[in-house]
Amino acid sequence: MPRVPLPALLVCGTLTLVVSCGWSQEGGDGPAPGAPTGVTAAAGSATSVHVMWNAVSTEAGVRAYEVYRGTAKVREVPGSRHMVDVTRLRPSTTYVFTVRARDADGRLGPPSREVRATTSAAVAADRSAPSRPAGPRGRAVGSRSVQLTWDAATDDRGVVSYDIHQGGTKIHSVGGTQTGTVVTGLRPGTRYTFTVRARDAADNVSPPSAAVRLTTAPGDDDGRGTAPTRFRATARAEGGAHYLDLSWVPPRADGVITEYQIHLDGRAATSLVWGGTAPREKATYSFYLGREDGVRHRVRIRAKLPDGTWGGFSAERTVTTGG
């Protein structure tokens, strides 16, 4: 595990301690937007790919996101959206995608890391849509997210993906082997209606599932439903110095968690940003505490969710150097 003395230094690589590496562009005040993180791409059918990314924070605010296939710009969406379906692709073909953010002053940030997706094989003369997903159900996870699950749909050629709709708008897509997701970025105390539709390789779409109606909790909750779990902290001595070893399970979210904030003794100590593939099952980190024995520390961690908001704090752990 990496060991980084406090205060943290700026580095660029697989694991960084700031939101992004430096990038500047003429015009406006302050820096240009950073590169979008948590970018994923998954085949939606034989001719489409679903691309998602995490929200970018910038002083001027993000006006739009540009999506590129290779070097060609193929889609542009408003800054409030963090997903898009790229269509009119070839079957059984691998494509490379990147995303760039443009702020309200017109400055374009650097491209995200490249992600690849391979479209499904073409299915000749398939006009049979999948069955509607059955048994949709869900629960509110605090005031800003909900968890949805459903029973797998069936199709004579196989289900490639599931589309999640909020009201009449498609808001997300997951692979055909998934039967659940977490939707974040919702408003407190608000009633929402969700449906799920199955899609096959020929882009035949099932009828919508029965509606799932959920109301998020009022006000700002403590975020327990979006907090990292199984958080562990241990002090370790090596070479006359003390280090803090941390491990946790990332929270489930509608996207990839790439950024965390560690609080030590009641204040923010450092931020971690994965620039490569972010851990989904278990994350670890280690940093320098000092050389003095018998010092007691309190530590907890929280994640930045794909919608750009901070999730809830993990349980707080206490360690003592030399103990």
N, C-alpha and C positions, 0 to 999 in steps of 0.2 A: 504494500500500500504506500502511496506517496506521503512524504513527510515534508511539510511546508511550515517554516517558522512564522509566527505571528509578529508584526502584521504581514498579511499576505502580499505577495508580489505579483505583478502582471506577467502572465506567461501565455503563450499560444500553443495549443497542442490538443491532445486527446482530452485532458482535464484541465480547465482553466479556472481562474479565480475571479473572473470578471464576466460580464454578460457577453462581450465579444472583443475580438482583437481590433486594433485601431483602424479607422477608415474615415476619410474626410472627402468632402466635395464642396466646391464653391457655392456660395449663396446661402442666405439665412444665418441665424445665430445658432451657436452650439454645434455639436457633432451631427453627422448624418445618421440615419437609423442603422442599427446593427444588423447582422445577418440573422434571418429567422432560424430558430432552433427547433428540434423535434420534428423535422420534416420526414414524412413517410409517404410511400406510394404503394398502392395495391391495385391489382387488376379488378375492374368492376365487371368486365365481360371480355369477349374476344376483340372488341374494338374501343374499349374505354379503360382509363386508369383514374382512380380516386387519389388525389394528392391532398395531404393535410400538413399543417404546421402550427407552431405555437405563436401567440401574439407577440409582437415586438413593442417594447416600451421606448418612447423617445420624447424629448421635450416638446417638439412641435406637433406631435401626434402623427400617427400613420394614416395617410389618405388612401393608399392603395397598395396591393401586393401584385407583383408581376410574376407569372409562372412561365418557366422556360423549358422547352423540350430540346435538349442539346443546347445549341446557341440561339435557337429561334424562340422568340416570345410567342406563346400560344394563347395565354389567357391573362386577363387583368380583372381583379375583383376589388370591391371597396375594402377599406381598412377594418371594417367590422366583421369581415368574413375571414375564416382561416382554413378553408377547404374549397376544392373545385374538382369537377369531373372533366378530364381532358378526353375528348371524343374523336371519332374518325381516325382511329389508329388501325394498324394491321394486326391480324391474328398471329399468335405464336411469335411475337416480336418483343425484344427487350428494348426499353426506352430509358433514357436518363433525364431526370428532372431536377431543377433548382428553383428557388424562390427568392425574390428580392423585395424589400420594403421601400416605399417612397413616402416621404413625410409631407406635411402640409405646405412646406416651403419649396417643394419640388425636388428635393435632394434624394437621390437613389442610393441605397445602401449596398453593401457587397452581397454577392450571391451566397445562399446557404450551401451546405455540403451537398454533394450529389447523392441522389437516391435512384435506385433502379427498380423497375417493375416489368414483368413479362406478361403480355396479354394471353388470354386463354386461346386454345385452338379453335378454329372455326368449326361450326356445326352446321352442316348442310340441311336446308329445308326443315329447320326446327321452328315450328310455329306454336309449340305447346308451352304455355307459361307454367312456372312452378305453382305449387299449391300455396294458399295464403298461410303465413306463419300463425300457428295456433298458440293458445295459452299465453298471450302477452301479459306481463305483470311488471310491477315496478314499485319503487319506494323513494321517497324524498330523502336525500342525504344532506341534512341541514338546510340552509337558506339559499344555496346557490348551485346545487347539483341534484341529479336524480340517477338512480340505477335502474336499467331496464333489462329484462330477460324475456325469452320466448322459446317456444318449441321449434325444432328444426323443420323447415319446409321440405317437400319432396319434389323431384323433377326427373323426367325420364333420361336426361343427359347430365344432371347434377347441378346443384345450386352453387353459383360462383360468388355471390355477395348478397348482403342484406342492406337495404336502404332504410334509414331512420328518418321519419318525417315529424316535424313539429307543426301542428296544424296542417296547412297545405304546402309547407316548404320542406324540402329535403335538407337536412342539417348534417348528415353523417352517413358513412358507409363502412361496413366491416366485412371481413372475409366470410366465405360461405361455410367455414367450419366453426365460426363463432355464433353463439346464441345469447349474447349479452353485451352491454356496453354501459359506460357512465357518461352522462351528458353534463358538462359544466358550463359556467358563464351565465347562469340563469339569474332572475331577479328574486329577491326575498318576497315572501307572502304573495306569490303569484300562481294562478292556476294554469297548468299546461296540459295539452292533449298530444299524445304521441301515438304513431302507428308505425308498423314495420312491413316492408315489402321485400320479397325474395326476387333475385334476378339470376338468369342463367347466362351461358356463354353467348347466346344469340341475342341478348338484350331483351328477351321476353321477361316481363315483369308481372309478378303475381298481384292479385287483388290485395288491398291493404288488410292488415290484421285488425282485429277488434281494437278499439281505441283504449288507451291507458290514460286516465286522467289523474294528475297528481298536483298537489299544491305544496310549494316550497315553504319552509318555516319562515315566520315573520322576523324582521330585524336581522342583525348580524349574529349568527351563531358562533360557537367557539371553534367550528371547523373540524370537529373530531372525525367526521366521515371522510375528510380529505387529508388527514394527517398520516405521515409515515408510521408504520407499525413495526412491532418486534425490534424496537430501538434498543441497542446495547452499547454500553460505553465502559471501557476498561483502561486503567492507567498502566503503562509499561515502561520499565527502566532499561536503558541501553546506552552504553558508553558514557556513563555518568550523567545522563540527561533523562528526562521523563517525557513520554509521548502519550497522547490520547488516541486510542483506537476506537472507531465507531463503526457500527453496522446497522442496517435497517432494510425494511421492505418498502419499496416505493408505493405510494397510494395509487389505487386504480383511478384512471381518469380517461376522458375522451380525447386521447392523444398521448404523446410521449413526455415524460417528466425529465427535463434536462438540467434544471437549476434548483439548488438547495441553499438555504441559509442556516448557518450554525450559530446558536446563541450560547455564549459561555458566561456564566455568573450574571445572568440577567441582561446581557447586551449582545448585539450582533458582533460576532468575532470574525467570520469570513463567509464568503459566498462561493459555491462550487458550481461550475458549468461544464457539462460534458460536451465537448466539441465533436466527438465521434459517436459511437453507438452507446447510448445511455443504458444503464442496467435496468431491467424490468423486474427481475425476481429478487435480487439482493444487491445492495450497494454497500461499499466500504470506503472509509477514508481515515487518515491518520495525520496528526500534526503535533508539533513541538509545544510542550507546556513550560519547560524551564528545568532548572537543576536542583531546586530546593525540595527537600523531603517534607512530608506532612502537610502539604497545601491541599485544601479541599476545594473542589470545583463542582459547579452545577452545569449541566449541559442538556440542550434539547435542539431539535431540528425541525424545519418546515420546508415544504416544496412549493415552487412556483408552478401553478397549474397551467395547462395549455392555453387557457383564456387570458393569461397575463396577470391573474390575481394570486395572492399568497393563500395557500391552504392552511389548515390548522397545525398547531404545534404537536409534536410527538410527546409522549410521556417524558418527564424530566428525570435524568439520571444523575447520581452523585458519585464522584470518584475522589480518591485521595492519593497524592503522589507518594510513592514509597510505602503505601499501605498494603 
